[in-house]
Amino acid sequence: LVTEFNRLFDIDRDRSEEVERRVREALAAKKPGERDSEEVLKIKALIRWSEAKAGAMEVGVPEENLHFLDLPFYRTGTIAKKPVGDEDVAIIEELLRRVQPDQIYVAGDLSDPHGTHRMCAEAIFRTLQKLEGAGERVPEVLLYRGAWQEYELHEIDIAVPLSPSDLVLKRKAIFMHESQKDEALFPGSDPREFWQRAEDRNTGTAAKYNQIGLPEFFAMEAFVRWNGVPI
């Protein structure tokens, strides 16, 4: 698509065609488990960046409020990631000091098959512990579940009712993640697509609240406050 765009507007076509050729050759020659080339890594990152941006804007987040951290632990080019390090903590710390959020929402799927959610949470928790140790204000941290198992009712601190239109909007945002939205690359034992898992989880939580005599809602999003314990 980029090559065709450049060709259409006569923007350095030779350069874009050369990059396209190298990327095609790298993908064709790559063996299972091998590291992606730097050019392939950049394209993959651009795809995920554009999807995350589109999903956030679909639910009304202004573009100027979007920040992409590109944490070093993730940039290995393989499934296995590096341990969370001081470089990752420094990047998150800089963002927190600049934005000064009151709340941080962290994916609480700490046992997801890929393992990345746990590492992201670890990086954030380490940063917050560093700030707290320095006597600085630490924002409230709320954990949520994505496509995986929901929290038990006794674990939930905050439950936000969702209307049918809220759930449709959430589905549209998930659909913006085109490379991720169908069958999961690391699905575990659950064959459902991400959006199906998320909707079943939300409606299932609402049904459980109704079963114990609380008000009936179409769906609910559950949050658990982080207890400050590192992982």
DRENVO-416244 format. One record per atom (N, C-alpha, C): residue number from 1; atom name; x, z, y negated. Coordinates in steps of 0.02 Angstrom, whole numbers, plus 50000, padded with zeros to 5 digits. Atoms other than C-alpha are relative to their C-alpha. Example, Ala and Ser with C-alpha at 12.3 -4.5 7.8 and 13.67 -1.06 7.14 Angstrom:
<rs>
resi name x z y
1 N 50045 50000 50059
1 CA 50615 50390 50225
1 C 50045 50000 49940
2 N 49958 49997 50059
2 CA 50684 50357 50053
2 C 49961 50037 49945
</rs>
This chain:
<rs>
resi name x z y
1 N 50042 50000 50060
1 CA 50000 50000 50000
1 C 50043 50000 49937
2 N 49955 49997 50058
2 CA 50141 50043 49879
2 C 50033 49932 49990
3 N 49968 50065 50005
3 CA 50229 49880 49919
3 C 49952 49948 49972
4 N 50049 50047 50026
4 CA 50069 49782 49888
4 C 49984 50013 49927
5 N 50011 49982 50070
5 CA 50040 49877 49725
5 C 50056 49972 49957
6 N 49943 50025 50039
6 CA 50215 49835 49665
6 C 50000 49924 49997
7 N 50002 50073 50000
7 CA 50194 49654 49718
7 C 49946 49975 49952
8 N 50055 50020 50043
8 CA 50028 49643 49625
8 C 50019 50003 49927
9 N 49982 49991 50070
9 CA 50103 49708 49463
9 C 50072 49981 49986
10 N 49932 50025 50009
10 CA 50275 49631 49488
10 C 50048 50056 49981
11 N 49958 49942 50013
11 CA 50362 49801 49494
11 C 50053 50004 50054
12 N 49943 49994 49955
12 CA 50532 49787 49580
12 C 49980 49991 50073
13 N 50026 50013 49933
13 CA 50460 49707 49736
13 C 50055 50003 50052
14 N 49945 50001 49951
14 CA 50629 49685 49820
14 C 50018 50071 50022
15 N 49982 49931 49983
15 CA 50667 49871 49811
15 C 49947 50032 50045
16 N 50052 49970 49960
16 CA 50498 49925 49880
16 C 49997 49969 50070
17 N 50000 50033 49935
17 CA 50507 49796 50020
17 C 50058 50024 50043
18 N 49942 49975 49963
18 CA 50680 49859 50068
18 C 49986 50070 50027
19 N 50018 49933 49977
19 CA 50617 50039 50078
19 C 49950 49996 50057
20 N 50049 50008 49947
20 CA 50468 49982 50181
20 C 50033 49978 50065
21 N 49966 50024 49940
21 CA 50583 49891 50302
21 C 50038 50058 50034
22 N 49961 49945 49971
22 CA 50696 50044 50325
22 C 49954 50052 50032
23 N 50046 49950 49973
23 CA 50547 50159 50352
23 C 49971 49975 50066
24 N 50027 50028 49938
24 CA 50471 50043 50483
24 C 50052 50004 50056
25 N 49947 49998 49950
25 CA 50638 50033 50573
25 C 50013 50072 50023
26 N 49988 49929 49982
26 CA 50662 50222 50567
26 C 49945 50026 50046
27 N 50056 49977 49959
27 CA 50489 50254 50639
27 C 50002 49968 50069
28 N 49998 50036 49936
28 CA 50511 50122 50775
28 C 50056 50027 50045
29 N 49942 49977 49961
29 CA 50680 50194 50829
29 C 49998 50074 50015
30 N 50001 49927 49991
30 CA 50632 50378 50820
30 C 49978 50019 50070
31 N 50018 49973 49935
31 CA 50628 50471 50985
31 C 49966 50067 49992
32 N 50034 49935 50005
32 CA 50519 50624 51022
32 C 50049 50057 49986
33 N 49958 49942 50016
33 CA 50592 50780 50943
33 C 50054 49986 49949
34 N 49948 50017 50049
34 CA 50711 50685 50829
34 C 49976 50013 49929
35 N 50015 49987 50070
35 CA 50720 50724 50644
35 C 49979 49935 49966
36 N 50019 50057 50041
36 CA 50630 50607 50524
36 C 50055 49984 49950
37 N 49954 50019 50053
37 CA 50735 50509 50401
37 C 49976 50029 49934
38 N 50019 49972 50065
38 CA 50737 50570 50221
38 C 49944 49960 49968
39 N 50053 50041 50029
39 CA 50630 50423 50167
39 C 49932 50014 50032
40 N 50063 49984 49965
40 CA 50499 50460 50300
40 C 49975 50068 49979
41 N 50020 49933 50021
41 CA 50499 50644 50252
41 C 49968 49998 49930
42 N 50028 50005 50067
42 CA 50468 50599 50070
42 C 49930 49970 50001
43 N 50065 50032 49996
43 CA 50323 50485 50116
43 C 49948 50048 50030
44 N 50045 49952 49970
44 CA 50245 50617 50229
44 C 49981 50054 49949
45 N 50014 49948 50050
45 CA 50262 50747 50091
45 C 49953 49973 49946
46 N 50044 50030 50051
46 CA 50181 50627 49966
46 C 49929 49994 50025
47 N 50067 50004 49971
47 CA 50035 50599 50084
47 C 49965 50067 49998
48 N 50030 49933 49999
48 CA 50004 50786 50106
48 C 49988 50026 49930
49 N 50009 49980 50070
49 CA 50028 50816 49919
49 C 49937 49967 49971
50 N 50058 50035 50027
50 CA 49898 50684 49875
50 C 49936 50025 50031
51 N 50060 49975 49966
51 CA 49776 50751 50005
51 C 49982 50070 49973
52 N 50013 49933 50026
52 CA 49794 50931 49945
52 C 49974 49997 49929
53 N 50023 50008 50068
53 CA 49773 50876 49766
53 C 49928 49975 49998
54 N 50069 50027 49999
54 CA 49616 50775 49806
54 C 49951 50053 50024
55 N 50044 49947 49975
55 CA 49541 50920 49905
55 C 49986 50053 49948
56 N 50009 49950 50052
56 CA 49570 51044 49766
56 C 49957 49975 49943
57 N 50038 50028 50055
57 CA 49501 50929 49633
57 C 49927 49988 50020
58 N 50069 50009 49975
58 CA 49347 50896 49742
58 C 49958 50062 49988
59 N 50038 49938 50010
59 CA 49297 51079 49725
59 C 50007 50026 49928
60 N 50001 49983 50071
60 CA 49334 51083 49538
60 C 50062 50033 49972
61 N 49938 49971 50026
61 CA 49513 51146 49521
61 C 50033 49949 49953
62 N 49967 50047 50046
62 CA 49593 51067 49366
62 C 50069 49981 50025
63 N 49936 50024 49976
63 CA 49746 50963 49403
63 C 50058 50042 49973
64 N 49945 49962 50029
64 CA 49853 51067 49285
64 C 50008 50068 50033
65 N 49995 49936 49965
65 CA 49818 51221 49393
65 C 50027 49993 50071
66 N 49973 50012 49933
66 CA 49893 51143 49549
66 C 50076 50005 49999
67 N 49927 49990 49995
67 CA 50069 51195 49600
67 C 50021 49988 50073
68 N 49976 50017 49933
68 CA 50163 51124 49750
68 C 50072 50026 50006
69 N 49938 49962 49998
69 CA 50308 51234 49805
69 C 50056 49966 50038
70 N 49948 50036 49961
70 CA 50400 51121 49930
70 C 50052 50050 50026
71 N 49955 49946 49978
71 CA 50474 51275 50015
71 C 50053 49975 50049
72 N 49945 50024 49957
72 CA 50643 51250 50099
72 C 49990 50011 50074
73 N 50007 49985 49929
73 CA 50593 51331 50264
73 C 49963 49944 50037
74 N 50042 50052 49968
74 CA 50473 51186 50297
74 C 50036 49934 50007
75 N 49970 50066 50005
75 CA 50592 51043 50259
75 C 50053 49989 50054
76 N 49953 50012 49946
76 CA 50672 51020 50430
76 C 49995 49930 50029
77 N 50010 50066 49971
77 CA 50599 50852 50478
77 C 49981 50002 50073
78 N 50021 49993 49931
78 CA 50550 50921 50648
78 C 49943 50050 50004
79 N 50054 49951 49991
79 CA 50410 51029 50720
79 C 50025 50070 49986
80 N 49972 49934 50010
80 CA 50523 51181 50722
80 C 50021 50009 49927
81 N 49983 49986 50069
81 CA 50546 51261 50551
81 C 50056 50052 49996
82 N 49948 49950 50010
82 CA 50687 51365 50479
82 C 49968 50068 49987
83 N 50026 49934 50019
83 CA 50666 51554 50458
83 C 49989 50003 49925
84 N 50011 49989 50072
84 CA 50595 51607 50290
84 C 50061 50034 49971
85 N 49939 49973 50031
85 CA 50741 51641 50174
85 C 49991 50018 49927
86 N 50000 49979 50070
86 CA 50787 51701 50001
86 C 49980 49943 49953
87 N 50019 50057 50042
87 CA 50766 51525 49931
87 C 49924 49994 49995
88 N 50073 50004 50000
88 CA 50583 51524 49982
88 C 49970 50055 49956
89 N 50024 49943 50039
89 CA 50555 51697 49907
89 C 50010 49988 49926
90 N 49985 50012 50071
90 CA 50637 51646 49743
90 C 49951 49950 49969
91 N 50047 50050 50026
91 CA 50522 51494 49723
91 C 49932 50031 49989
92 N 50065 49968 50007
92 CA 50365 51597 49754
92 C 50001 50052 49944
93 N 49994 49949 50053
93 CA 50427 51736 49640
93 C 49995 49968 49931
94 N 50002 50034 50065
94 CA 50454 51614 49497
94 C 49929 49979 49983
95 N 50069 50021 50013
95 CA 50277 51546 49516
95 C 49956 50059 49983
96 N 50041 49941 50013
96 CA 50198 51719 49522
96 C 50014 50028 49930
97 N 49983 49975 50066
97 CA 50292 51774 49366
97 C 49971 49954 49945
98 N 50024 50048 50050
98 CA 50238 51616 49275
98 C 49923 50000 49995
99 N 50073 50006 49999
99 CA 50054 51611 49328
99 C 49966 50068 49990
100 N 50029 49932 50004
100 CA 50021 51800 49340
100 C 49929 50003 50029
101 N 50068 50000 49970
101 CA 49874 51786 49462
101 C 49974 50071 50011
102 N 50032 49936 49982
102 CA 49751 51928 49490
102 C 49990 50005 50076
103 N 50010 50002 49928
103 CA 49721 51874 49670
103 C 50039 49943 50030
104 N 49968 50053 49961
104 CA 49813 51774 49802
104 C 49961 49993 50065
105 N 50036 50013 49937
105 CA 49719 51693 49946
105 C 50049 49969 50049
106 N 49950 50019 49950
106 CA 49826 51675 50102
106 C 49966 49983 50066
107 N 50027 50017 49934
107 CA 49784 51585 50264
107 C 50019 50054 50050
108 N 49989 49945 49954
108 CA 49763 51725 50390
108 C 50002 49979 50072
109 N 49995 50024 49931
109 CA 49776 51615 50545
109 C 50072 50010 50025
110 N 49930 49984 49986
110 CA 49936 51704 50594
110 C 50021 49981 50071
111 N 49984 50022 49932
111 CA 49926 51642 50774
111 C 49981 49927 50011
112 N 50018 50071 49992
112 CA 49887 51459 50738
112 C 50053 49966 50044
113 N 49953 50031 49952
113 CA 49968 51344 50869
113 C 50063 49972 49968
114 N 49941 50028 50033
114 CA 50085 51264 50742
114 C 50047 50054 49975
115 N 49959 49944 50022
115 CA 50145 51432 50674
115 C 50018 50000 49926
116 N 49981 50005 50071
116 CA 50164 51374 50493
116 C 49963 50050 49957
117 N 50038 49952 50041
117 CA 50026 51485 50424
117 C 50034 50068 50000
118 N 49966 49935 49996
118 CA 50118 51639 50485
118 C 50063 50001 49957
119 N 49939 50003 50039
119 CA 50279 51583 50403
119 C 49985 49999 49925
120 N 50020 50000 50070
120 CA 50191 51547 50238
120 C 49979 50070 49978
121 N 50021 49932 50016
121 CA 50111 51719 50243
121 C 50061 50046 49995
122 N 49939 49959 50002
122 CA 50280 51798 50281
122 C 50037 49990 49935
123 N 49965 50014 50063
123 CA 50358 51712 50130
123 C 49966 50034 49941
124 N 50038 49969 50055
124 CA 50219 51774 50015
124 C 50006 50076 50004
125 N 49996 49927 49993
125 CA 50221 51951 50085
125 C 50069 50026 49980
126 N 49932 49978 50019
126 CA 50410 51964 50066
126 C 50009 49998 49925
127 N 49995 50004 50073
127 CA 50396 51907 49886
127 C 49964 50057 49967
128 N 50039 49946 50030
128 CA 50261 52034 49846
128 C 50034 50067 50011
129 N 49964 49937 49988
129 CA 50361 52174 49926
129 C 50060 50006 49954
130 N 49944 50000 50047
130 CA 50509 52125 49819
130 C 49977 50019 49931
131 N 50027 49984 50066
131 CA 50404 52131 49661
131 C 49977 50073 49997
132 N 50023 49931 49999
132 CA 50325 52296 49711
132 C 50059 50049 49999
133 N 49940 49958 49999
133 CA 50497 52369 49747
133 C 50033 50005 49932
134 N 49972 50000 50067
134 CA 50548 52322 49571
134 C 49953 50032 49949
135 N 50048 49965 50044
135 CA 50398 52417 49501
135 C 49955 49953 49961
136 N 50042 50048 50036
136 CA 50305 52260 49449
136 C 49929 49998 50030
137 N 50070 50005 49977
137 CA 50118 52228 49462
137 C 49995 49949 50056
138 N 50010 50045 49943
138 CA 50067 52150 49627
138 C 49926 49981 50004
139 N 50071 50020 49996
139 CA 49906 52047 49638
139 C 49969 50019 50066
140 N 50036 49988 49938
140 CA 49773 52081 49767
140 C 50007 49939 50046
141 N 49993 50054 49952
141 CA 49797 51979 49925
141 C 49941 50000 50048
142 N 50058 50007 49955
142 CA 49646 51916 50022
142 C 50017 49948 50053
143 N 49988 50045 49944
143 CA 49667 51838 50194
143 C 49935 49967 50022
144 N 50059 50036 49976
144 CA 49547 51706 50258
144 C 50020 49961 50063
145 N 49988 50041 49940
145 CA 49529 51606 50418
145 C 49979 49929 49984
146 N 50015 50070 50012
146 CA 49529 51418 50420
146 C 49962 49969 50058
147 N 50032 50035 49944
147 CA 49496 51320 50579
147 C 50001 50042 50064
148 N 49991 49961 49940
148 CA 49535 51460 50699
148 C 49952 50059 50002
149 N 50047 49946 49986
149 CA 49452 51621 50757
149 C 49985 50042 49939
150 N 50023 49960 50057
150 CA 49350 51721 50631
150 C 50019 50074 50010
151 N 49990 49928 49996
151 CA 49382 51903 50588
151 C 49939 50033 50031
152 N 50055 49960 49975
152 CA 49277 52033 50676
152 C 49965 50034 49940
153 N 50038 49972 50056
153 CA 49140 52110 50568
153 C 50031 50063 49972
154 N 49972 49936 50024
154 CA 49225 52280 50559
154 C 50066 49990 49962
155 N 49938 50014 50036
155 CA 49383 52196 50490
155 C 49988 49972 49930
156 N 50014 50037 50061
156 CA 49298 52104 50347
156 C 49989 50047 49941
157 N 50007 49961 50062
157 CA 49315 52176 50171
157 C 49952 49967 49951
158 N 50042 50037 50047
158 CA 49226 52040 50072
158 C 49968 49941 50037
159 N 50036 50057 49970
159 CA 49093 51916 50133
159 C 49961 49965 49945
160 N 50030 50039 50055
160 CA 49040 51779 50012
160 C 49948 49952 50029
161 N 50052 50045 49975
161 CA 48872 51693 50047
161 C 50013 49927 49979
162 N 49994 50071 50013
162 CA 48877 51503 50057
162 C 49933 49966 50012
163 N 50062 50039 49993
163 CA 48727 51389 50028
163 C 50015 49936 50039
164 N 49988 50065 49968
164 CA 48703 51224 50120
164 C 50041 49953 49957
165 N 49961 50044 50044
165 CA 48770 51132 49967
165 C 50072 50024 49994
166 N 49931 49974 50001
166 CA 48923 51247 49963
166 C 50038 49975 50061
167 N 49967 50022 49938
167 CA 48961 51202 50143
167 C 50013 49925 50000
168 N 49989 50073 50006
168 CA 48940 51016 50107
168 C 50060 49987 49956
169 N 49942 50008 50044
169 CA 49063 51033 49963
169 C 50065 50017 50035
170 N 49940 49981 49961
170 CA 49186 51123 50076
170 C 50018 49945 50049
171 N 49987 50054 49952
171 CA 49167 50985 50205
171 C 50032 49940 49964
172 N 49971 50056 50037
172 CA 49203 50852 50073
172 C 50073 50014 49982
173 N 49931 49983 50016
173 CA 49360 50945 50021
173 C 50045 49994 50062
174 N 49962 50007 49938
174 CA 49417 50954 50203
174 C 50013 49926 50015
175 N 49994 50071 49985
175 CA 49386 50767 50220
175 C 50054 49966 49956
176 N 49946 50028 50041
176 CA 49511 50736 50079
176 C 50067 50004 50036
177 N 49939 49993 49961
177 CA 49645 50792 50202
177 C 49997 49950 50058
178 N 50014 50054 49953
178 CA 49632 50625 50290
178 C 50047 50003 50061
179 N 49953 50000 49944
179 CA 49788 50645 50397
179 C 49991 50061 50045
180 N 50008 49938 49962
180 CA 49731 50816 50459
180 C 49929 50013 50025
181 N 50070 49979 49993
181 CA 49541 50813 50465
181 C 49970 49988 50069
182 N 50029 50014 49935
182 CA 49510 50741 50638
182 C 50028 50049 50052
183 N 49974 49954 49949
183 CA 49574 50815 50801
183 C 50067 50028 49979
184 N 49939 49967 50023
184 CA 49710 50942 50763
184 C 50060 49975 50041
185 N 49939 50019 49965
185 CA 49889 50893 50804
185 C 50022 50054 50049
186 N 49985 49944 49956
186 CA 49909 51066 50880
186 C 49934 50038 50012
187 N 50068 49974 49996
187 CA 49730 51102 50937
187 C 49990 50062 50041
188 N 50011 49944 49955
188 CA 49760 51242 51061
188 C 49949 49980 50053
189 N 50051 50014 49949
189 CA 49612 51252 51180
189 C 49934 49976 49971
190 N 50063 50017 50035
190 CA 49481 51200 51050
190 C 50002 49926 49980
191 N 49998 50071 50015
191 CA 49441 51012 51045
191 C 49964 49979 49936
192 N 50040 50018 50059
192 CA 49329 51019 50890
192 C 50045 49979 49942
193 N 49964 50019 50060
193 CA 49382 50939 50726
193 C 50001 50059 49952
194 N 49991 49945 50046
194 CA 49437 51051 50583
194 C 49936 50018 49963
195 N 50060 49986 50039
195 CA 49279 51032 50481
195 C 49946 50031 50043
196 N 50050 49970 49954
196 CA 49171 51072 50633
196 C 50016 50073 50014
197 N 49979 49931 49988
197 CA 49271 51228 50670
197 C 49983 50044 49940
198 N 50011 49961 50061
198 CA 49260 51286 50489
198 C 49925 50014 49990
199 N 50072 49990 50010
199 CA 49072 51259 50477
199 C 49970 50045 50053
200 N 50025 49956 49947
200 CA 49038 51340 50645
200 C 50021 50072 49987
201 N 49976 49932 50016
201 CA 49143 51489 50591
201 C 49958 50030 49944
202 N 50039 49974 50057
202 CA 49050 51508 50425
202 C 49928 50015 50018
203 N 50070 49988 49980
203 CA 48876 51491 50499
203 C 49996 50055 50052
204 N 49998 49947 49949
204 CA 48924 51603 50645
204 C 50008 50068 49969
205 N 49991 49936 50034
205 CA 48981 51741 50528
205 C 49935 50023 49968
206 N 50065 49983 50031
206 CA 48816 51734 50433
206 C 49951 50023 50053
207 N 50046 49981 49947
207 CA 48721 51744 50597
207 C 50015 50070 50026
208 N 49981 49933 49978
208 CA 48818 51899 50649
208 C 49977 50053 49951
209 N 50023 49953 50050
209 CA 48778 51986 50485
209 C 49924 50009 50005
210 N 50073 49997 49993
210 CA 48594 51943 50508
210 C 49980 50040 50062
211 N 50016 49966 49937
211 CA 48596 52011 50686
211 C 50004 50076 49993
212 N 49995 49927 50008
212 CA 48646 52185 50624
212 C 49955 50024 49943
213 N 50050 49979 50047
213 CA 48505 52188 50497
213 C 50016 49990 49927
214 N 49982 50014 50070
214 CA 48593 52129 50339
214 C 49965 49936 49977
215 N 50036 50059 50025
215 CA 48521 51993 50225
215 C 50021 49935 50035
216 N 49987 50063 49966
216 CA 48508 51820 50301
216 C 50025 49948 49951
217 N 49972 50054 50040
217 CA 48617 51683 50229
217 C 50015 49940 50045
218 N 49986 50060 49961
218 CA 48653 51505 50282
218 C 50069 50003 50031
219 N 49931 49995 49976
219 CA 48840 51535 50298
219 C 50036 50052 49958
220 N 49961 49950 50037
220 CA 48973 51659 50242
220 C 50074 49988 50010
221 N 49927 50003 49997
221 CA 49158 51654 50201
221 C 50026 50072 49998
222 N 49977 49931 49993
222 CA 49249 51812 50255
222 C 50072 50007 49976
223 N 49933 49985 50024
223 CA 49403 51892 50177
223 C 50020 50070 50020
224 N 49972 49935 49983
224 CA 49515 52036 50229
224 C 50057 50015 49951
225 N 49946 49981 50045
225 CA 49626 52129 50106
225 C 50064 50014 50039
226 N 49936 49987 49969
226 CA 49809 52129 50153
226 C 50018 50073 49991
227 N 49986 49928 50002
227 CA 49862 52306 50196
227 C 50071 50017 49979
228 N 49932 49986 50023
228 CA 50039 52287 50132
228 C 50052 50004 50055
229 N 49953 49996 49944
229 CA 50117 52287 50305
229 C 50032 49932 50011
230 N 49967 50065 49989
230 CA 50248 52150 50330
230 C 49988 49974 50070
231 N 50009 50030 49934
231 CA 50239 52029 50475
231 C 50067 49974 50025
</rs>
